[in-house]
Amino acid sequence: MLFHYNAKIPLILKKRSQLTSIYTVFLRKNKASFLATFWETTSGETLELEGKWTGLVFSNFEEKSLIEEIEITLN
């Protein structure tokens, strides 16, 4: 399965800060029955294929980001 997500989110962080991002991708299991008919254009011959397919498909995407200041302690 191929899943692609491209996001460009410009952020400006202050000095001594950190960015933490958590991404969650939700997938859904699908089952499908199919009948495919192929027709040969010159001879007119047909071929029918029947089957079942089970796979995962994209359902939802969540992203959470947190910007925190880094505390520095001097000894």
Secondary structure, 3 states (H helix, E strand, C coil): CCCCCCCCCCCCCCCCEEEEEEEEEEEEEEEEEEEEEEECCCCCCEEEEEEEEEEEEEEEEEEEEEEEECCCCCC
